[in-house]
Amino acid sequence: MPITAGLRQEITFLHAQVCQALADPKRILILYALADGPRRVTDLAEILSLPQPAVSHHLKVLRERGLVMANQEGTAIYYALADERVIQALDLLRDVLRARLAQHAELVRQFSEEEEK
């Protein structure tokens, strides 16, 4: 079944929404903290040294984008990764970043050597 233009546009929009959620470094830190298991907002705030309202805001964005889910246990609400593969995706992006940084470092090294001549 071919993908219609409307479906392609919707998929692209959803993709962009997830990427926007990942565009904030604090949200990435929250996702990595949740990789260790479900946590309450107060736990995340303490671990990341962030104000609780800021953590709550970031969790709201991540929840709206389907990256985390909330589960109530008694009076506590625990947040968890909606899909563990998001950590694999973040790790892959970090590998890409490491490679780019290594390339830049090599260029700087070569440039320094040329200037010394």
N, C-alpha and C positions, 0 to 999 in steps of 0.2 A: 504494500500500500504506500503510495508516494506521500511525502510530507507536503502539505499545502503551505502556501505562503503565510497564511494566518497562524498555523501551528508553528512554523519556523520562527515567526516573529515572537510568539508567546514563549517559546523555549529560550530564545535569545534574551528576552526581557527577564525571565526567571534566572538565567545565568548571570546577567548583569546585577540582579538583586543580591545574589549570593556573593558576587565579587565585591559589591559595595559594602556588604556586611564584613568582609574580610579586610577592608581597606583601613580599618582603625587598629593600630598596634595593641591597644588595650583589649579589644575583642579577641585578637589572636592569643594574647596571654591568657584570657579567660578560657578559651577553647583548650589550650595546652593544660591548664589547671584541671579542667574537667576530664582530660584524658586519663587522669589518675582515679577517676570515679566521681559519682554524684556529690555535689556540695551545695550548701546553703549560701545565700547571698553574703551573710556575715563571714562565713568561712573564706569565700573568695576575696572579700574586701580585705581581710586580715592577711591572707597569703600574698596578695598583690600590692598591699599597702595603698589601696585606693579608697576613696570615700564610698560608703555603702550606696548613696543615691546614684553615684556614677556607675557602679557595678550593676545596679538594678536597671538603669537606662540601657547599658550595653547588652544585658541579658534580654531585655525586651526586643531589641533589634535582632539579636541572634535567634530568638524564639519566633519572631515574625517571619524571618527568612528560612525557618525550618532547620536551623543548625543545632539548636538545643531544644530540650523539652523539659517541662516542669512537672514534678510529681509531688503531691502533697502526702505527707506522712504525719498524721496528727495535726499539730499546729504548724509544723515546719514544712517549708517548700524546698525540695531538693532539685537542683538543675543537673542535667546530664546531657552528654552528646546525643544528638538524634541519630547520628550515623558515625561510627568510628572511622570511616574512610576519610572524613574531613581532616583528620590528623595526618593520614598518609598524603593527602593532597598538600597540606601545609609543609610537610617534610620534603616533598618533591620540589615545591617552590623554593625552599631553603637551599636545596642542592643546586638549583639553577642559580640562585643568588651567590652561593659559594663559588661556582664556576665563573660567574661574571666578575666577582671580586678578584679571583685569581688572575683572570685575564687583565684586569686593570692594574693589578700589582706588577704583572710582567711588563706591561707597557711602561709603567713608571720606572721600573728597573732599567729597561732598555733605553729610555729617554735619559736617565741619569748617567748611564755608561757613555752615551753619545756626547753629552755635555762635558764629561770629564776628558774627552779626547782632544 
